[in-house]
Amino acid sequence: MEFKTDRLLIRPFNENDLQDVFHLYNNDATCKYLLHDKWTDENKQEEFHKKLENNVLTKETPLNLAVVSGAEVIGDLAVWYTEMKDTVEIGYTFSQEASGRGYATEAVSSLVKRLFAEYDVHRIQANLDARNEASQKLCERIGMRKEAHFIQDFWSKGEWTDSIVYGMLLSDLD
């Protein structure tokens, strides 16, 4: 999958993206609500290789896409099928420098439209750490509905955390 928005190119990762992606994930604040710790010099090649491999969405394999502004990767979009029929989950990470410019809204909104149109999915969902207010606002901006708030249901980085589930159907698109 590759497409353009007004300001961005969304495409699979390539070998030249390593340093930009390392910059993205070598940040405690960016990784605070993610399931993994920040990348290090020791694990960056291994972690990045996974993103290179995830270049086609199938029922068995997730998809990672680079969000490119100019010549720089400023974000990472992820999509994978859940165990429920025709349902995908999305995830996204953007650099601190890209924050507040509408890039995440532009990229994720375009992604969900393509998933409905090209993959004929029935439902798209996002599972978030409840403390991640920016991610909640993004889900709401693109038309997702808050469907559940689970209390201390997830053990993450040494503590019990709440999680929130957002979801949308094709009929929820504006």
Buried (B, 14 or more C-beta within 10 A) or exposed (E): BEBEBEEBBBBBBEEEBBEBBBBBBBBEEBBEBBEEEBBEEEEBEEBBEEBBEBBEBEEEEBBBBBBBBEEBBBBBBBBBBEEEEEBBBBBBBBBEEBBEEEBBEBBBBBBBBBBBEEBEBEBBBBBBBBEBEEBBEBBEEBBBEEEEEEEEEBEEEEEEBBBBBBBBBBEBEE
